[in-house]
Structure formats: structure tokens, C-alpha cells
Amino acid sequence: MTMGAKRAETVVGATREMAAKKAENPAKIAEKSVFEVDNGRLGIAVFSRPLIDREMRRFRAAWEASLPVGMEASEVDPRRISFVAHPDGLPAAWDRIDSLLAAATGKSGKSGKSGRSRKVA
């Protein structure tokens, strides 16, 4: 193996390790900003860490499948989400972002256990 190939393999391995480490820590909203625009509000949430590809796909799909009431427009990227909403819709939007981030970036808990106890005869 050449020196360049070893270095490339090390970089790829380190990148995978960093992505796995990021995935261990659920992303959260680190910063919130709100600006008045026309008759609505522009909300910008910066995540505590960039979302990795799989998390990004899960978050975006869930967000687009159930936009909060009063949402006019939104844009999602790995580091932040921005949206325009009716002023009354801001609290629901922040709550929805928090819950979707937790679901997309947290431990899935798919260990095969349903949480219910069953009696076995």
C-alpha cells in the first residue's frame, strides 16, 4: 500500500468515525432568530451541529409531511432551518422543529422491545 493510499484510507476512516460520533449526539436548536416580514415572521433556527445525510433526509421528509399551521415557506439545510409563518404559529413551529430534530437525530430505540410487558404462560 502506498503512502498516499494509507493517508486516504485514514481520512475516510476518520470521516466515518466523525459522522458516527455526531449521530450519537442528538442535534438541538442552538440559536433562534425571529424577524418581522410583511404580515408574518421569519424564523431561523441554527442547529447545535450539522445534520449528517441520513438525518437530513429524515428531518426534511418529516418536516415537509406535516408543516405547522400558518407556515408560508421554509428552507432546510444541514446547519439550519428558516421559515416564514404567521406570528401566532411561531411557538408551534419551534416545538415541531425540536421534536423532529430529536426523532431524526436521536437514538431510534428500535431494539425490538415495544415497552409493553407481556405475560408468558
Backbone as XML, in Angstrom:
<?xml version="1.0"?>
<chain id="A" units="angstrom">
  <residue number="1" name="MET">
    <atom name="N" x="0.846" y="-1.170" z="0.000"/>
    <atom name="CA" x="0.000" y="0.000" z="0.000"/>
    <atom name="C" x="0.896" y="1.238" z="0.000"/>
  </residue>
  <residue number="2" name="THR">
    <atom name="N" x="0.590" y="2.196" z="-0.828"/>
    <atom name="CA" x="1.410" y="3.395" z="-0.917"/>
    <atom name="C" x="1.064" y="4.348" z="0.213"/>
  </residue>
  <residue number="3" name="MET">
    <atom name="N" x="1.940" y="5.294" z="0.427"/>
    <atom name="CA" x="1.744" y="6.284" z="1.482"/>
    <atom name="C" x="0.483" y="7.091" z="1.240"/>
  </residue>
  <residue number="4" name="GLY">
    <atom name="N" x="0.225" y="7.466" z="-0.013"/>
    <atom name="CA" x="-0.978" y="8.241" z="-0.345"/>
    <atom name="C" x="-2.247" y="7.450" z="-0.094"/>
  </residue>
  <residue number="5" name="ALA">
    <atom name="N" x="-2.224" y="6.153" z="-0.408"/>
    <atom name="CA" x="-3.402" y="5.300" z="-0.189"/>
    <atom name="C" x="-3.676" y="5.142" z="1.303"/>
  </residue>
  <residue number="6" name="LYS">
    <atom name="N" x="-2.595" y="5.009" z="2.106"/>
    <atom name="CA" x="-2.778" y="4.902" z="3.557"/>
    <atom name="C" x="-3.403" y="6.167" z="4.118"/>
  </residue>
  <residue number="7" name="ARG">
    <atom name="N" x="-2.908" y="7.296" z="3.651"/>
    <atom name="CA" x="-3.428" y="8.577" z="4.132"/>
    <atom name="C" x="-4.891" y="8.731" z="3.747"/>
  </residue>
  <residue number="8" name="ALA">
    <atom name="N" x="-5.244" y="8.391" z="2.505"/>
    <atom name="CA" x="-6.629" y="8.497" z="2.048"/>
    <atom name="C" x="-7.529" y="7.580" z="2.862"/>
  </residue>
  <residue number="9" name="GLU">
    <atom name="N" x="-7.050" y="6.364" z="3.149"/>
    <atom name="CA" x="-7.824" y="5.415" z="3.950"/>
    <atom name="C" x="-8.030" y="5.961" z="5.360"/>
  </residue>
  <residue number="10" name="THR">
    <atom name="N" x="-7.022" y="6.587" z="5.921"/>
    <atom name="CA" x="-7.115" y="7.170" z="7.253"/>
    <atom name="C" x="-8.118" y="8.320" z="7.272"/>
  </residue>
  <residue number="11" name="VAL">
    <atom name="N" x="-8.083" y="9.151" z="6.262"/>
    <atom name="CA" x="-9.014" y="10.282" z="6.179"/>
    <atom name="C" x="-10.452" y="9.785" z="6.053"/>
  </residue>
  <residue number="12" name="VAL">
    <atom name="N" x="-10.685" y="8.804" z="5.199"/>
    <atom name="CA" x="-12.028" y="8.242" z="5.026"/>
    <atom name="C" x="-12.503" y="7.620" z="6.331"/>
  </residue>
  <residue number="13" name="GLY">
    <atom name="N" x="-11.643" y="6.878" z="6.994"/>
    <atom name="CA" x="-11.996" y="6.258" z="8.270"/>
    <atom name="C" x="-12.316" y="7.303" z="9.330"/>
  </residue>
  <residue number="14" name="ALA">
    <atom name="N" x="-11.527" y="8.365" z="9.379"/>
    <atom name="CA" x="-11.759" y="9.435" z="10.344"/>
    <atom name="C" x="-13.072" y="10.149" z="10.054"/>
  </residue>
  <residue number="15" name="THR">
    <atom name="N" x="-13.382" y="10.349" z="8.777"/>
    <atom name="CA" x="-14.629" y="11.000" z="8.401"/>
    <atom name="C" x="-15.827" y="10.153" z="8.828"/>
  </residue>
  <residue number="16" name="ARG">
    <atom name="N" x="-15.755" y="8.861" z="8.600"/>
    <atom name="CA" x="-16.839" y="7.957" z="9.023"/>
    <atom name="C" x="-16.983" y="7.967" z="10.537"/>
  </residue>
  <residue number="17" name="GLU">
    <atom name="N" x="-15.857" y="7.974" z="11.231"/>
    <atom name="CA" x="-15.876" y="7.988" z="12.689"/>
    <atom name="C" x="-16.506" y="9.279" z="13.211"/>
  </residue>
  <residue number="18" name="MET">
    <atom name="N" x="-16.170" y="10.398" z="12.586"/>
    <atom name="CA" x="-16.757" y="11.683" z="12.996"/>
    <atom name="C" x="-18.262" y="11.691" z="12.759"/>
  </residue>
  <residue number="19" name="ALA">
    <atom name="N" x="-18.720" y="11.163" z="11.619"/>
    <atom name="CA" x="-20.152" y="11.109" z="11.318"/>
    <atom name="C" x="-20.864" y="10.227" z="12.331"/>
  </residue>
  <residue number="20" name="ALA">
    <atom name="N" x="-20.265" y="9.117" z="12.694"/>
    <atom name="CA" x="-20.869" y="8.222" z="13.684"/>
    <atom name="C" x="-20.946" y="8.902" z="15.045"/>
  </residue>
  <residue number="21" name="LYS">
    <atom name="N" x="-19.885" y="9.633" z="15.396"/>
    <atom name="CA" x="-19.861" y="10.338" z="16.678"/>
    <atom name="C" x="-20.933" y="11.429" z="16.709"/>
  </residue>
  <residue number="22" name="LYS">
    <atom name="N" x="-21.103" y="12.162" z="15.598"/>
    <atom name="CA" x="-22.138" y="13.186" z="15.506"/>
    <atom name="C" x="-23.514" y="12.555" z="15.683"/>
  </residue>
  <residue number="23" name="ALA">
    <atom name="N" x="-23.711" y="11.407" z="15.070"/>
    <atom name="CA" x="-25.005" y="10.742" z="15.123"/>
    <atom name="C" x="-25.333" y="10.282" z="16.544"/>
  </residue>
  <residue number="24" name="GLU">
    <atom name="N" x="-24.317" y="10.105" z="17.405"/>
    <atom name="CA" x="-24.555" y="9.706" z="18.784"/>
    <atom name="C" x="-25.184" y="10.832" z="19.597"/>
  </residue>
  <residue number="25" name="ASN">
    <atom name="N" x="-24.915" y="12.072" z="19.252"/>
    <atom name="CA" x="-25.432" y="13.225" z="19.982"/>
    <atom name="C" x="-26.596" y="13.849" z="19.223"/>
  </residue>
  <residue number="26" name="PRO">
    <atom name="N" x="-27.796" y="13.787" z="19.779"/>
    <atom name="CA" x="-28.938" y="14.389" z="19.073"/>
    <atom name="C" x="-28.712" y="15.884" z="18.842"/>
  </residue>
  <residue number="27" name="ALA">
    <atom name="N" x="-29.080" y="16.346" z="17.651"/>
    <atom name="CA" x="-28.981" y="17.774" z="17.346"/>
    <atom name="C" x="-30.129" y="18.498" z="18.040"/>
  </residue>
  <residue number="28" name="LYS">
    <atom name="N" x="-29.894" y="19.733" z="18.403"/>
    <atom name="CA" x="-30.896" y="20.580" z="19.056"/>
    <atom name="C" x="-30.826" y="21.964" z="18.428"/>
  </residue>
  <residue number="29" name="ILE">
    <atom name="N" x="-31.796" y="22.783" z="18.761"/>
    <atom name="CA" x="-31.734" y="24.175" z="18.318"/>
    <atom name="C" x="-30.735" y="24.889" z="19.217"/>
  </residue>
  <residue number="30" name="ALA">
    <atom name="N" x="-29.681" y="25.435" z="18.612"/>
    <atom name="CA" x="-28.653" y="26.153" z="19.369"/>
    <atom name="C" x="-28.963" y="27.645" z="19.430"/>
  </residue>
  <residue number="31" name="GLU">
    <atom name="N" x="-29.533" y="28.179" z="18.348"/>
    <atom name="CA" x="-29.863" y="29.604" z="18.279"/>
    <atom name="C" x="-31.177" y="29.789" z="17.542"/>
  </residue>
  <residue number="32" name="LYS">
    <atom name="N" x="-31.962" y="30.760" z="18.003"/>
    <atom name="CA" x="-33.212" y="31.119" z="17.327"/>
    <atom name="C" x="-33.167" y="32.605" z="17.020"/>
  </residue>
  <residue number="33" name="SER">
    <atom name="N" x="-33.635" y="32.955" z="15.828"/>
    <atom name="CA" x="-33.766" y="34.360" z="15.449"/>
    <atom name="C" x="-35.133" y="34.541" z="14.818"/>
  </residue>
  <residue number="34" name="VAL">
    <atom name="N" x="-35.742" y="35.694" z="15.082"/>
    <atom name="CA" x="-37.046" y="36.000" z="14.500"/>
    <atom name="C" x="-37.001" y="37.432" z="13.964"/>
  </residue>
  <residue number="35" name="PHE">
    <atom name="N" x="-37.479" y="37.600" z="12.728"/>
    <atom name="CA" x="-37.520" y="38.905" z="12.087"/>
    <atom name="C" x="-38.924" y="39.142" z="11.550"/>
  </residue>
  <residue number="36" name="GLU">
    <atom name="N" x="-39.378" y="40.372" z="11.648"/>
    <atom name="CA" x="-40.685" y="40.720" z="11.118"/>
    <atom name="C" x="-40.586" y="40.893" z="9.602"/>
  </residue>
  <residue number="37" name="VAL">
    <atom name="N" x="-41.485" y="40.227" z="8.865"/>
    <atom name="CA" x="-41.550" y="40.364" z="7.413"/>
    <atom name="C" x="-43.017" y="40.464" z="7.010"/>
  </residue>
  <residue number="38" name="ASP">
    <atom name="N" x="-43.376" y="41.512" z="6.284"/>
    <atom name="CA" x="-44.760" y="41.730" z="5.866"/>
    <atom name="C" x="-45.710" y="41.473" z="7.032"/>
  </residue>
  <residue number="39" name="ASN">
    <atom name="N" x="-46.618" y="40.516" z="6.875"/>
    <atom name="CA" x="-47.577" y="40.204" z="7.936"/>
    <atom name="C" x="-47.194" y="38.936" z="8.690"/>
  </residue>
  <residue number="40" name="GLY">
    <atom name="N" x="-45.956" y="38.509" z="8.555"/>
    <atom name="CA" x="-45.514" y="37.268" z="9.190"/>
    <atom name="C" x="-44.201" y="37.451" z="9.908"/>
  </residue>
  <residue number="41" name="ARG">
    <atom name="N" x="-43.609" y="36.334" z="10.229"/>
    <atom name="CA" x="-42.318" y="36.330" z="10.904"/>
    <atom name="C" x="-41.394" y="35.342" z="10.203"/>
  </residue>
  <residue number="42" name="LEU">
    <atom name="N" x="-40.145" y="35.764" z="10.031"/>
    <atom name="CA" x="-39.103" y="34.886" z="9.513"/>
    <atom name="C" x="-38.393" y="34.302" z="10.724"/>
  </residue>
  <residue number="43" name="GLY">
    <atom name="N" x="-38.466" y="32.995" z="10.868"/>
    <atom name="CA" x="-37.782" y="32.317" z="11.957"/>
    <atom name="C" x="-36.587" y="31.565" z="11.401"/>
  </residue>
  <residue number="44" name="ILE">
    <atom name="N" x="-35.472" y="31.649" z="12.106"/>
    <atom name="CA" x="-34.267" y="30.924" z="11.710"/>
    <atom name="C" x="-33.769" y="30.179" z="12.935"/>
  </residue>
  <residue number="45" name="ALA">
    <atom name="N" x="-33.612" y="28.875" z="12.787"/>
    <atom name="CA" x="-33.071" y="28.045" z="13.857"/>
    <atom name="C" x="-31.752" y="27.459" z="13.381"/>
  </residue>
  <residue number="46" name="VAL">
    <atom name="N" x="-30.704" y="27.669" z="14.157"/>
    <atom name="CA" x="-29.389" y="27.103" z="13.859"/>
    <atom name="C" x="-29.230" y="25.869" z="14.741"/>
  </residue>
  <residue number="47" name="PHE">
    <atom name="N" x="-28.850" y="24.750" z="14.122"/>
    <atom name="CA" x="-28.710" y="23.502" z="14.857"/>
    <atom name="C" x="-27.403" y="23.469" z="15.636"/>
  </residue>
  <residue number="48" name="SER">
    <atom name="N" x="-27.379" y="22.670" z="16.695"/>
    <atom name="CA" x="-26.190" y="22.556" z="17.538"/>
    <atom name="C" x="-25.029" y="21.871" z="16.817"/>
  </residue>
  <residue number="49" name="ARG">
    <atom name="N" x="-25.349" y="21.142" z="15.755"/>
    <atom name="CA" x="-24.330" y="20.507" z="14.919"/>
    <atom name="C" x="-24.951" y="20.266" z="13.552"/>
  </residue>
  <residue number="50" name="PRO">
    <atom name="N" x="-24.126" y="20.147" z="12.511"/>
    <atom name="CA" x="-24.692" y="19.841" z="11.186"/>
    <atom name="C" x="-25.335" y="18.455" z="11.176"/>
  </residue>
  <residue number="51" name="LEU">
    <atom name="N" x="-26.418" y="18.326" z="10.456"/>
    <atom name="CA" x="-27.065" y="17.025" z="10.310"/>
    <atom name="C" x="-26.306" y="16.219" z="9.265"/>
  </residue>
  <residue number="52" name="ILE">
    <atom name="N" x="-26.095" y="14.945" z="9.534"/>
    <atom name="CA" x="-25.488" y="14.090" z="8.520"/>
    <atom name="C" x="-26.573" y="13.737" z="7.511"/>
  </residue>
  <residue number="53" name="ASP">
    <atom name="N" x="-26.170" y="13.211" z="6.356"/>
    <atom name="CA" x="-27.107" y="12.991" z="5.246"/>
    <atom name="C" x="-28.376" y="12.248" z="5.645"/>
  </residue>
  <residue number="54" name="ARG">
    <atom name="N" x="-28.226" y="11.141" z="6.349"/>
    <atom name="CA" x="-29.386" y="10.327" z="6.728"/>
    <atom name="C" x="-30.334" y="11.118" z="7.631"/>
  </residue>
  <residue number="55" name="GLU">
    <atom name="N" x="-29.770" y="11.858" z="8.590"/>
    <atom name="CA" x="-30.584" y="12.682" z="9.489"/>
    <atom name="C" x="-31.296" y="13.786" z="8.715"/>
  </residue>
  <residue number="56" name="MET">
    <atom name="N" x="-30.563" y="14.372" z="7.773"/>
    <atom name="CA" x="-31.121" y="15.452" z="6.963"/>
    <atom name="C" x="-32.337" y="14.956" z="6.178"/>
  </residue>
  <residue number="57" name="ARG">
    <atom name="N" x="-32.209" y="13.793" z="5.563"/>
    <atom name="CA" x="-33.331" y="13.225" z="4.795"/>
    <atom name="C" x="-34.530" y="12.956" z="5.696"/>
  </residue>
  <residue number="58" name="ARG">
    <atom name="N" x="-34.276" y="12.379" z="6.880"/>
    <atom name="CA" x="-35.368" y="12.065" z="7.810"/>
    <atom name="C" x="-36.050" y="13.342" z="8.297"/>
  </residue>
  <residue number="59" name="PHE">
    <atom name="N" x="-35.246" y="14.345" z="8.679"/>
    <atom name="CA" x="-35.801" y="15.597" z="9.180"/>
    <atom name="C" x="-36.624" y="16.292" z="8.102"/>
  </residue>
  <residue number="60" name="ARG">
    <atom name="N" x="-36.046" y="16.432" z="6.899"/>
    <atom name="CA" x="-36.738" y="17.129" z="5.805"/>
    <atom name="C" x="-38.054" y="16.431" z="5.440"/>
  </residue>
  <residue number="61" name="ALA">
    <atom name="N" x="-38.030" y="15.111" z="5.331"/>
    <atom name="CA" x="-39.246" y="14.370" z="4.974"/>
    <atom name="C" x="-40.333" y="14.567" z="6.024"/>
  </residue>
  <residue number="62" name="ALA">
    <atom name="N" x="-39.966" y="14.490" z="7.296"/>
    <atom name="CA" x="-40.954" y="14.666" z="8.364"/>
    <atom name="C" x="-41.475" y="16.102" z="8.396"/>
  </residue>
  <residue number="63" name="TRP">
    <atom name="N" x="-40.596" y="17.070" z="8.193"/>
    <atom name="CA" x="-40.993" y="18.479" z="8.208"/>
    <atom name="C" x="-41.975" y="18.759" z="7.078"/>
  </residue>
  <residue number="64" name="GLU">
    <atom name="N" x="-41.639" y="18.310" z="5.874"/>
    <atom name="CA" x="-42.492" y="18.572" z="4.718"/>
    <atom name="C" x="-43.807" y="17.806" z="4.778"/>
  </residue>
  <residue number="65" name="ALA">
    <atom name="N" x="-43.819" y="16.674" z="5.467"/>
    <atom name="CA" x="-45.038" y="15.871" z="5.571"/>
    <atom name="C" x="-46.059" y="16.489" z="6.523"/>
  </residue>
  <residue number="66" name="SER">
    <atom name="N" x="-45.598" y="17.316" z="7.445"/>
    <atom name="CA" x="-46.529" y="17.876" z="8.429"/>
    <atom name="C" x="-46.125" y="19.292" z="8.823"/>
  </residue>
  <residue number="67" name="LEU">
    <atom name="N" x="-46.223" y="20.202" z="7.868"/>
    <atom name="CA" x="-45.874" y="21.593" z="8.155"/>
    <atom name="C" x="-46.831" y="22.167" z="9.198"/>
  </residue>
  <residue number="68" name="PRO">
    <atom name="N" x="-46.310" y="22.916" z="10.162"/>
    <atom name="CA" x="-47.181" y="23.531" z="11.160"/>
    <atom name="C" x="-48.190" y="24.494" z="10.513"/>
  </residue>
  <residue number="69" name="VAL">
    <atom name="N" x="-49.322" y="24.656" z="11.162"/>
    <atom name="CA" x="-50.369" y="25.556" z="10.676"/>
    <atom name="C" x="-49.811" y="26.973" z="10.590"/>
  </residue>
  <residue number="70" name="GLY">
    <atom name="N" x="-50.127" y="27.676" z="9.521"/>
    <atom name="CA" x="-49.679" y="29.054" z="9.349"/>
    <atom name="C" x="-48.322" y="29.187" z="8.689"/>
  </residue>
  <residue number="71" name="MET">
    <atom name="N" x="-47.749" y="28.059" z="8.278"/>
    <atom name="CA" x="-46.431" y="28.079" z="7.638"/>
    <atom name="C" x="-46.598" y="28.506" z="6.184"/>
  </residue>
  <residue number="72" name="GLU">
    <atom name="N" x="-45.855" y="29.522" z="5.774"/>
    <atom name="CA" x="-45.949" y="30.016" z="4.406"/>
    <atom name="C" x="-44.839" y="29.476" z="3.520"/>
  </residue>
  <residue number="73" name="ALA">
    <atom name="N" x="-43.637" y="29.363" z="4.054"/>
    <atom name="CA" x="-42.499" y="28.883" z="3.277"/>
    <atom name="C" x="-41.429" y="28.409" z="4.251"/>
  </residue>
  <residue number="74" name="SER">
    <atom name="N" x="-40.572" y="27.516" z="3.774"/>
    <atom name="CA" x="-39.473" y="27.063" z="4.624"/>
    <atom name="C" x="-38.328" y="26.556" z="3.770"/>
  </residue>
  <residue number="75" name="GLU">
    <atom name="N" x="-37.159" y="26.531" z="4.373"/>
    <atom name="CA" x="-35.965" y="26.021" z="3.714"/>
    <atom name="C" x="-35.115" y="25.320" z="4.768"/>
  </residue>
  <residue number="76" name="VAL">
    <atom name="N" x="-34.642" y="24.132" z="4.439"/>
    <atom name="CA" x="-33.848" y="23.336" z="5.381"/>
    <atom name="C" x="-32.501" y="23.029" z="4.767"/>
  </residue>
  <residue number="77" name="ASP">
    <atom name="N" x="-31.437" y="23.179" z="5.553"/>
    <atom name="CA" x="-30.122" y="22.702" z="5.139"/>
    <atom name="C" x="-29.479" y="22.029" z="6.354"/>
  </residue>
  <residue number="78" name="PRO">
    <atom name="N" x="-28.340" y="21.403" z="6.204"/>
    <atom name="CA" x="-27.775" y="20.638" z="7.330"/>
    <atom name="C" x="-27.464" y="21.448" z="8.591"/>
  </residue>
  <residue number="79" name="ARG">
    <atom name="N" x="-27.330" y="22.745" z="8.486"/>
    <atom name="CA" x="-26.965" y="23.562" z="9.645"/>
    <atom name="C" x="-28.108" y="24.385" z="10.231"/>
  </residue>
  <residue number="80" name="ARG">
    <atom name="N" x="-29.203" y="24.548" z="9.460"/>
    <atom name="CA" x="-30.276" y="25.429" z="9.934"/>
    <atom name="C" x="-31.577" y="25.179" z="9.193"/>
  </residue>
  <residue number="81" name="ILE">
    <atom name="N" x="-32.641" y="25.746" z="9.743"/>
    <atom name="CA" x="-33.928" y="25.776" z="9.069"/>
    <atom name="C" x="-34.427" y="27.211" z="9.152"/>
  </residue>
  <residue number="82" name="SER">
    <atom name="N" x="-35.003" y="27.681" z="8.066"/>
    <atom name="CA" x="-35.621" y="29.007" z="8.073"/>
    <atom name="C" x="-37.039" y="28.849" z="7.555"/>
  </residue>
  <residue number="83" name="PHE">
    <atom name="N" x="-37.925" y="29.677" z="8.081"/>
    <atom name="CA" x="-39.325" y="29.569" z="7.684"/>
    <atom name="C" x="-40.024" y="30.904" z="7.876"/>
  </residue>
  <residue number="84" name="VAL">
    <atom name="N" x="-41.090" y="31.084" z="7.120"/>
    <atom name="CA" x="-41.952" y="32.257" z="7.275"/>
    <atom name="C" x="-43.293" y="31.735" z="7.749"/>
  </residue>
  <residue number="85" name="ALA">
    <atom name="N" x="-43.768" y="32.307" z="8.841"/>
    <atom name="CA" x="-45.018" y="31.840" z="9.428"/>
    <atom name="C" x="-45.827" y="33.009" z="9.967"/>
  </residue>
  <residue number="86" name="HIS">
    <atom name="N" x="-47.092" y="32.755" z="10.217"/>
    <atom name="CA" x="-47.950" y="33.718" z="10.901"/>
    <atom name="C" x="-47.389" y="33.874" z="12.318"/>
  </residue>
  <residue number="87" name="PRO">
    <atom name="N" x="-47.427" y="35.087" z="12.889"/>
    <atom name="CA" x="-46.855" y="35.279" z="14.229"/>
    <atom name="C" x="-47.386" y="34.302" z="15.279"/>
  </residue>
  <residue number="88" name="ASP">
    <atom name="N" x="-48.658" y="33.951" z="15.200"/>
    <atom name="CA" x="-49.230" y="33.017" z="16.174"/>
    <atom name="C" x="-48.694" y="31.598" z="15.997"/>
  </residue>
  <residue number="89" name="GLY">
    <atom name="N" x="-48.122" y="31.301" z="14.835"/>
    <atom name="CA" x="-47.634" y="29.959" z="14.555"/>
    <atom name="C" x="-46.204" y="29.697" z="14.985"/>
  </residue>
  <residue number="90" name="LEU">
    <atom name="N" x="-45.495" y="30.722" z="15.466"/>
    <atom name="CA" x="-44.088" y="30.537" z="15.852"/>
    <atom name="C" x="-43.881" y="29.516" z="16.972"/>
  </residue>
  <residue number="91" name="PRO">
    <atom name="N" x="-44.621" y="29.588" z="18.071"/>
    <atom name="CA" x="-44.375" y="28.604" z="19.133"/>
    <atom name="C" x="-44.552" y="27.156" z="18.655"/>
  </residue>
  <residue number="92" name="ALA">
    <atom name="N" x="-45.586" y="26.909" z="17.864"/>
    <atom name="CA" x="-45.810" y="25.553" z="17.343"/>
    <atom name="C" x="-44.680" y="25.139" z="16.402"/>
  </residue>
  <residue number="93" name="ALA">
    <atom name="N" x="-44.174" y="26.076" z="15.619"/>
    <atom name="CA" x="-43.070" y="25.761" z="14.698"/>
    <atom name="C" x="-41.813" y="25.385" z="15.474"/>
  </residue>
  <residue number="94" name="TRP">
    <atom name="N" x="-41.463" y="26.151" z="16.518"/>
    <atom name="CA" x="-40.269" y="25.832" z="17.318"/>
    <atom name="C" x="-40.428" y="24.458" z="17.965"/>
  </residue>
  <residue number="95" name="ASP">
    <atom name="N" x="-41.622" y="24.176" z="18.520"/>
    <atom name="CA" x="-41.861" y="22.876" z="19.149"/>
    <atom name="C" x="-41.728" y="21.738" z="18.133"/>
  </residue>
  <residue number="96" name="ARG">
    <atom name="N" x="-42.282" y="21.956" z="16.940"/>
    <atom name="CA" x="-42.222" y="20.924" z="15.892"/>
    <atom name="C" x="-40.773" y="20.662" z="15.472"/>
  </residue>
  <residue number="97" name="ILE">
    <atom name="N" x="-39.991" y="21.723" z="15.324"/>
    <atom name="CA" x="-38.579" y="21.569" z="14.951"/>
    <atom name="C" x="-37.844" y="20.770" z="16.029"/>
  </residue>
  <residue number="98" name="ASP">
    <atom name="N" x="-38.069" y="21.121" z="17.300"/>
    <atom name="CA" x="-37.431" y="20.389" z="18.403"/>
    <atom name="C" x="-37.762" y="18.903" z="18.357"/>
  </residue>
  <residue number="99" name="SER">
    <atom name="N" x="-39.040" y="18.580" z="18.193"/>
    <atom name="CA" x="-39.433" y="17.169" z="18.217"/>
    <atom name="C" x="-38.914" y="16.417" z="16.988"/>
  </residue>
  <residue number="100" name="LEU">
    <atom name="N" x="-38.921" y="17.066" z="15.825"/>
    <atom name="CA" x="-38.411" y="16.408" z="14.624"/>
    <atom name="C" x="-36.901" y="16.207" z="14.685"/>
  </residue>
  <residue number="101" name="LEU">
    <atom name="N" x="-36.179" y="17.171" z="15.244"/>
    <atom name="CA" x="-34.731" y="17.002" z="15.413"/>
    <atom name="C" x="-34.437" y="15.826" z="16.330"/>
  </residue>
  <residue number="102" name="ALA">
    <atom name="N" x="-35.178" y="15.728" z="17.419"/>
    <atom name="CA" x="-34.974" y="14.622" z="18.351"/>
    <atom name="C" x="-35.247" y="13.287" z="17.662"/>
  </residue>
  <residue number="103" name="ALA">
    <atom name="N" x="-36.312" y="13.226" z="16.884"/>
    <atom name="CA" x="-36.659" y="11.981" z="16.197"/>
    <atom name="C" x="-35.651" y="11.638" z="15.102"/>
  </residue>
  <residue number="104" name="ALA">
    <atom name="N" x="-35.176" y="12.636" z="14.381"/>
    <atom name="CA" x="-34.270" y="12.392" z="13.252"/>
    <atom name="C" x="-32.834" y="12.124" z="13.691"/>
  </residue>
  <residue number="105" name="THR">
    <atom name="N" x="-32.422" y="12.682" z="14.824"/>
    <atom name="CA" x="-31.018" y="12.584" z="15.212"/>
    <atom name="C" x="-30.775" y="11.817" z="16.498"/>
  </residue>
  <residue number="106" name="GLY">
    <atom name="N" x="-31.830" y="11.450" z="17.203"/>
    <atom name="CA" x="-31.670" y="10.717" z="18.454"/>
    <atom name="C" x="-31.579" y="9.234" z="18.218"/>
  </residue>
  <residue number="107" name="LYS">
    <atom name="N" x="-31.386" y="8.521" z="19.276"/>
    <atom name="CA" x="-31.373" y="7.064" z="19.196"/>
    <atom name="C" x="-32.771" y="6.606" z="18.838"/>
  </residue>
  <residue number="108" name="SER">
    <atom name="N" x="-32.885" y="5.693" z="17.900"/>
    <atom name="CA" x="-34.199" y="5.259" z="17.425"/>
    <atom name="C" x="-34.897" y="4.349" z="18.413"/>
  </residue>
  <residue number="109" name="GLY">
    <atom name="N" x="-34.170" y="3.673" z="19.264"/>
    <atom name="CA" x="-34.779" y="2.796" z="20.245"/>
    <atom name="C" x="-35.404" y="1.552" z="19.639"/>
  </residue>
  <residue number="110" name="LYS">
    <atom name="N" x="-34.990" y="1.194" z="18.441"/>
    <atom name="CA" x="-35.563" y="0.027" z="17.761"/>
    <atom name="C" x="-34.842" y="-1.236" z="18.194"/>
  </residue>
  <residue number="111" name="SER">
    <atom name="N" x="-35.016" y="-1.588" z="19.455"/>
    <atom name="CA" x="-34.353" y="-2.783" z="19.956"/>
    <atom name="C" x="-35.247" y="-3.994" z="19.885"/>
  </residue>
  <residue number="112" name="GLY">
    <atom name="N" x="-36.449" y="-3.824" z="19.345"/>
    <atom name="CA" x="-37.370" y="-4.934" z="19.244"/>
    <atom name="C" x="-38.313" y="-5.001" z="20.421"/>
  </residue>
  <residue number="113" name="LYS">
    <atom name="N" x="-38.093" y="-4.157" z="21.409"/>
    <atom name="CA" x="-38.962" y="-4.134" z="22.579"/>
    <atom name="C" x="-40.008" y="-3.048" z="22.393"/>
  </residue>
  <residue number="114" name="SER">
    <atom name="N" x="-41.241" y="-3.385" z="22.683"/>
    <atom name="CA" x="-42.324" y="-2.420" z="22.485"/>
    <atom name="C" x="-42.568" y="-1.571" z="23.710"/>
  </residue>
  <residue number="115" name="GLY">
    <atom name="N" x="-41.968" y="-1.918" z="24.839"/>
    <atom name="CA" x="-42.200" y="-1.163" z="26.044"/>
    <atom name="C" x="-43.360" y="-1.731" z="26.851"/>
  </residue>
  <residue number="116" name="ARG">
    <atom name="N" x="-44.111" y="-2.647" z="26.273"/>
    <atom name="CA" x="-45.235" y="-3.280" z="26.970"/>
    <atom name="C" x="-44.757" y="-4.606" z="27.549"/>
  </residue>
  <residue number="117" name="SER">
    <atom name="N" x="-45.260" y="-4.910" z="28.727"/>
    <atom name="CA" x="-44.914" y="-6.212" z="29.289"/>
    <atom name="C" x="-45.944" y="-7.232" z="28.850"/>
  </residue>
  <residue number="118" name="ARG">
    <atom name="N" x="-45.484" y="-8.420" z="28.574"/>
    <atom name="CA" x="-46.377" y="-9.496" z="28.159"/>
    <atom name="C" x="-46.228" y="-10.656" z="29.132"/>
  </residue>
  <residue number="119" name="LYS">
    <atom name="N" x="-47.355" y="-11.240" z="29.466"/>
    <atom name="CA" x="-47.313" y="-12.428" z="30.303"/>
    <atom name="C" x="-47.115" y="-13.646" z="29.407"/>
  </residue>
  <residue number="120" name="VAL">
    <atom name="N" x="-46.188" y="-14.452" z="29.788"/>
    <atom name="CA" x="-45.926" y="-15.669" z="29.039"/>
    <atom name="C" x="-46.294" y="-16.837" z="29.947"/>
  </residue>
  <residue number="121" name="ALA">
    <atom name="N" x="-47.137" y="-17.706" z="29.436"/>
    <atom name="CA" x="-47.588" y="-18.838" z="30.253"/>
    <atom name="C" x="-46.584" y="-19.940" z="30.278"/>
  </residue>
</chain>
